[in-house]
Amino acid sequence: MKDLIEKRKQNWVDFYDLHSPVNRLLVVDYTKDFPQRPPLWWEMQKEREEWAYQRYMMQIENMEKLDDNTVPYLSMITGTEIFAEAFGCEVHRPDNNTPFALPLINSVDEWYKIRVPKYEDTNLVKLFEMADHVKARAGKDALLSLPDIQTPVDVAALIWEKSDFYASMFDEEPAVKELSCMVKEFMFSFLDEWFRRYGKEHIAHYPEYYMPYGITVSEDEIGIVSSDMYREYFRDELHEFAERYGAIGIHCCANSDHQWDNLKEVPHLKVLNFVRNEEDTKKAVKYFGEIAAQYHTTMVDISDLPNAGKIHLANYVYTDTFESALAIADKYNREQR
């Protein structure tokens, strides 16, 4: 089993190398067969640990049967709220969805409410506790996924009421940049400790792919700003994340094609994921084909692209059951031979 896990890890490593012949991967998601995930509330810590462990053991059990590139992992899934909550935001917890942060401030006039915490004094310590517990149970070699890592501006847009936050990019530039910098330094302290404890290799929070090192982030707010605003507020921190951790994978579920030229400049960019329709996804595949590997959640046929053989594209398929996952993987692998 260990050899198979290492082989799949190596497939991802080779996939990120655009000079490697490993240019197609498949991941089949059949999570409906997994145990039902408990609510992502801190008081459900024990239930979340049990769910993560049982899910991991099911992945291990099914590895040899399902011929895709899933790397088993212990899920540390959270909502987007965790860093905003650490800064003092209240959290709304719907019964049937992930928690989300409510704004701490509504304008720059309430800046006095903002205090930079130490992660040790926040609920983030419970993530370390959960990770310690599930790794002790599953074994030291079991991989962890990262929690939901939004970029600092995205987190700042949760802390500061969003409409006023964006208006303040024009009227209160120093305050917006200062808050984003506070969040960035706080996130660095958390992530540095995470990687120190558990090693650099991990599974991205979404979509779930293996990274041998580096950082994986969601960068969604770039969809609402202009290219000039991106360069003013987003570029430097995104580049700093990539430089600090040596590699970066970026997920974006916004309509962000106006930022593609900017994203091409991100250093150490290993993989991109856009959650878009088939037409937009194919445009992205073509645009970034010689820049980075891509792992989108919409499957597209790129056989008609002139450089299709040079494009590194991982395919994600969602299905209901393990039996249908087997059939999908078998069909895909036969077509690739």
C-alpha positions in Angstrom: 0.0 0.0 0.0 2.8 2.4 0.9 4.4 1.8 -2.5 1.1 2.7 -4.3 0.7 5.9 -2.3 4.3 6.9 -3.2 3.7 6.1 -6.8 0.6 8.4 -6.9 2.5 11.1 -5.1 5.2 10.9 -7.8 2.6 11.1 -10.5 1.6 14.5 -9.1 5.2 15.6 -8.8 5.8 14.6 -12.5 2.6 16.2 -13.5 3.7 19.6 -12.2 6.9 19.4 -14.3 5.7 20.6 -17.7 8.7 18.8 -19.3 7.5 15.5 -18.0 5.5 13.0 -20.1 3.0 12.7 -17.3 0.5 15.2 -18.6 -2.9 13.6 -17.7 -4.2 12.6 -14.3 -7.6 11.4 -13.1 -9.3 11.9 -9.8 -12.7 10.3 -9.2 -14.7 11.7 -6.2 -17.3 9.4 -4.8 -17.8 11.0 -1.4 -21.5 10.0 -1.1 -20.2 6.6 -0.1 -18.2 8.1 2.7 -19.4 8.7 6.3 -21.6 11.8 6.6 -19.5 14.8 7.5 -20.5 16.4 10.8 -21.0 20.1 11.1 -17.8 22.1 11.0 -18.2 23.5 14.5 -15.5 23.6 17.1 -17.6 21.7 19.7 -17.9 18.9 17.1 -14.1 18.3 17.3 -14.3 14.6 18.3 -16.9 13.9 15.7 -14.8 15.6 13.0 -11.7 13.6 14.0 -13.7 10.4 13.8 -15.1 11.4 10.4 -11.6 12.3 9.1 -10.2 9.0 10.3 -13.0 6.8 8.9 -12.9 8.6 5.6 -9.1 8.1 5.4 -9.4 4.4 6.1 -12.1 4.0 3.4 -9.7 5.7 0.9 -6.9 3.3 1.9 -9.2 0.3 1.6 -10.3 1.3 -1.9 -6.9 2.4 -3.3 -6.0 -0.9 -5.0 -9.4 -1.2 -6.6 -9.8 2.3 -7.9 -7.1 3.2 -10.5 -7.0 6.9 -10.3 -4.6 9.4 -8.7 -6.3 10.1 -5.4 -3.8 10.3 -2.5 -5.5 9.3 0.8 -5.5 12.0 3.4 -6.9 13.1 6.7 -9.3 15.9 6.1 -8.9 19.1 8.1 -11.7 20.8 6.2 -13.1 24.1 7.6 -15.2 26.9 6.4 -13.8 30.2 5.1 -14.3 31.8 8.5 -11.3 30.5 10.6 -8.9 33.4 10.2 -11.6 36.1 10.3 -12.9 34.5 13.5 -9.5 34.7 15.0 -9.6 38.4 14.5 -12.8 38.6 16.4 -15.6 38.1 13.8 -18.7 36.3 15.0 -19.5 33.2 13.0 -22.9 32.2 11.5 -23.4 28.4 11.6 -26.2 27.2 9.3 -27.4 23.7 9.9 -26.8 22.5 6.4 -23.8 24.4 5.2 -20.3 25.5 6.3 -19.9 28.3 8.8 -19.0 31.8 7.6 -17.8 34.9 9.3 -19.8 38.0 9.9 -18.1 41.4 9.6 -16.3 42.8 12.6 -16.2 46.3 11.3 -18.5 48.2 8.9 -16.2 51.2 8.2 -12.8 52.6 8.9 -14.4 54.4 11.8 -14.5 51.1 13.7 -10.8 50.3 13.1 -10.3 50.4 16.9 -12.0 47.0 17.1 -9.2 45.3 15.2 -6.5 43.5 17.3 -3.9 41.1 15.9 -4.2 37.9 17.8 -1.8 35.1 18.5 -3.0 31.9 17.0 -2.3 30.2 20.3 -5.1 32.3 21.8 -7.7 31.4 19.2 -9.8 28.4 18.1 -7.1 27.6 15.6 -5.3 25.6 18.3 -8.1 23.1 18.0 -7.0 22.4 14.4 -3.6 21.5 15.7 -5.2 19.3 18.3 -7.4 17.6 15.7 -4.4 17.0 13.4 -2.3 15.6 16.3 -5.1 13.2 17.3 -5.9 11.8 13.8 -2.2 11.5 12.8 -1.5 9.6 16.1 -4.3 7.2 15.2 -3.6 6.9 11.4 0.2 6.8 11.6 2.9 9.4 11.1 3.0 9.0 7.3 -0.7 9.9 6.9 -1.1 13.1 5.0 -3.2 16.0 6.2 -5.2 18.4 4.1 -4.8 22.1 4.8 -7.8 23.9 6.3 -9.5 26.5 4.0 -6.7 29.0 3.1 -8.1 32.2 1.8 -5.6 34.9 0.8 -5.2 37.9 3.1 -7.2 40.3 1.1 -10.0 37.7 0.9 -9.9 37.3 4.7 -9.8 41.1 5.2 -13.0 41.3 3.0 -14.7 39.1 5.6 -13.5 41.1 8.6 -14.5 44.4 7.0 -18.1 44.7 5.6 -17.5 43.9 2.0 -19.2 46.7 0.2 -17.5 49.3 2.4 -14.2 47.4 2.1 -14.1 47.8 -1.6 -15.2 51.4 -1.5 -12.4 52.0 1.0 -9.8 50.7 -1.6 -10.3 54.1 -3.2 -10.9 56.2 -0.1 -8.9 54.5 2.7 -6.0 52.8 0.9 -3.6 52.7 3.9 -6.2 51.1 6.2 -7.1 48.4 3.7 -3.4 47.6 3.1 -2.7 47.6 6.8 -5.5 45.2 7.6 -4.4 42.9 4.7 -0.8 43.0 6.0 -2.0 42.1 9.6 -3.9 39.1 8.2 -0.9 38.0 6.1 1.5 38.1 9.0 -1.0 36.2 11.2 -1.5 33.6 8.6 2.3 33.2 8.2 2.6 32.5 11.9 -0.1 29.8 11.7 1.2 28.2 8.5 4.8 28.2 9.5 3.9 26.3 12.6 1.6 23.9 10.6 4.4 23.0 8.2 6.9 22.7 11.1 4.8 20.2 12.9 3.4 18.2 10.0 5.9 18.7 7.1 5.6 20.5 3.8 3.7 17.9 1.8 0.0 18.2 2.0 -3.4 17.9 0.3 -5.0 21.2 -0.9 -8.2 22.1 0.8 -10.0 22.4 -2.6 -9.8 20.7 -5.0 -8.0 18.0 -3.2 -4.7 17.5 -4.9 -1.2 16.5 -3.6 1.5 19.0 -3.1 5.0 17.9 -2.1 5.7 21.4 -0.7 4.5 24.9 -1.1 1.1 26.5 -0.3 -2.4 26.1 -1.8 -4.8 29.0 -1.6 -8.2 30.3 -2.7 -8.1 33.6 -4.4 -11.7 34.5 -5.2 -12.0 38.3 -4.6 -9.8 39.0 -7.7 -13.0 38.4 -9.7 -14.6 41.6 -8.5 -11.6 44.0 -9.0 -9.9 45.5 -12.0 -6.5 44.4 -13.2 -5.0 47.6 -11.8 -6.7 47.0 -8.4 -5.2 43.5 -8.4 -1.7 44.9 -8.9 -2.3 47.4 -6.1 -3.8 45.1 -3.5 -3.4 41.4 -4.4 -0.2 40.9 -6.4 2.5 41.5 -3.8 1.0 39.3 -1.1 0.2 36.4 -3.5 3.8 36.6 -4.8 5.1 36.7 -1.2 3.1 33.5 -0.3 4.7 31.8 -3.3 8.2 32.9 -2.5 7.9 32.1 1.2 6.8 28.5 0.7 8.5 27.8 -2.6 5.5 26.8 -4.7 1.9 27.7 -5.0 -1.4 26.2 -6.2 -4.3 28.7 -6.8 -8.0 28.0 -6.8 -10.5 30.6 -8.0 -14.3 30.1 -8.4 -14.9 33.7 -9.6 -15.0 35.0 -13.1 -11.4 36.1 -13.3 -10.3 35.9 -16.9 -9.4 39.6 -16.8 -6.8 38.7 -14.2 -5.1 35.9 -16.3 -2.2 38.1 -17.4 -1.6 38.9 -13.8 -1.8 35.3 -12.6 0.8 34.3 -15.2 3.3 36.4 -13.3 2.9 34.5 -10.0 6.3 33.0 -9.2 6.6 29.2 -8.6 3.0 28.6 -9.9 2.5 24.9 -10.0 -1.2 24.3 -10.6 -4.4 26.3 -11.3 -8.0 25.4 -10.7 -10.9 27.5 -12.0 -14.5 26.5 -11.3 -16.1 27.7 -14.5 -18.3 26.3 -17.3 -17.0 24.2 -20.1 -16.3 27.1 -22.5 -14.4 29.2 -20.0 -12.5 26.2 -18.7 -11.3 25.3 -22.2 -10.2 28.9 -22.7 -8.2 28.7 -19.4 -6.6 25.4 -20.4 -5.4 26.9 -23.7 -4.3 30.2 -22.1 -2.2 28.6 -19.2 -1.1 25.6 -21.2 2.6 26.5 -21.2 2.5 28.2 -17.8 1.4 25.7 -15.2 -0.4 22.4 -14.7 -4.1 22.6 -14.4 -6.7 20.7 -12.4 -10.2 22.0 -13.1 -13.5 20.6 -11.9 -15.1 20.7 -15.3 -13.9 18.1 -17.8 -13.1 19.4 -21.3 -12.0 17.8 -24.5 -8.8 19.6 -25.6 -7.9 17.2 -28.4 -8.5 19.9 -31.0 -6.0 22.3 -29.4 -2.7 22.6 -31.4 -0.5 22.1 -28.3 -2.7 19.5 -26.5 0.1 17.1 -26.0 2.1 19.7 -24.0 -0.8 20.7 -21.7 -0.8 19.1 -18.3 -4.4 18.6 -17.3 -5.8 16.6 -14.4 -9.4 15.6 -14.8 -11.9 15.6 -11.9 -15.1 13.5 -12.0 -17.8 13.4 -9.4 -20.0 10.4 -9.1 -22.4 8.9 -6.5 -21.0 5.5 -5.7 -17.8 3.5 -5.6 -19.1 1.1 -8.2 -19.7 3.9 -10.7 -16.2 5.4 -9.8 -14.7 2.0 -10.8 -16.4 2.1 -14.1 -15.4 5.7 -14.8 -11.7 5.0 -14.0 -11.7 1.9 -16.1 -13.2 3.7 -19.1 -10.8 6.6 -18.8 -7.7 4.5 -18.4 -8.6 2.4 -21.4 -9.0 5.5 -23.5 -5.6 6.8 -22.4 -3.7 3.7 -23.4 
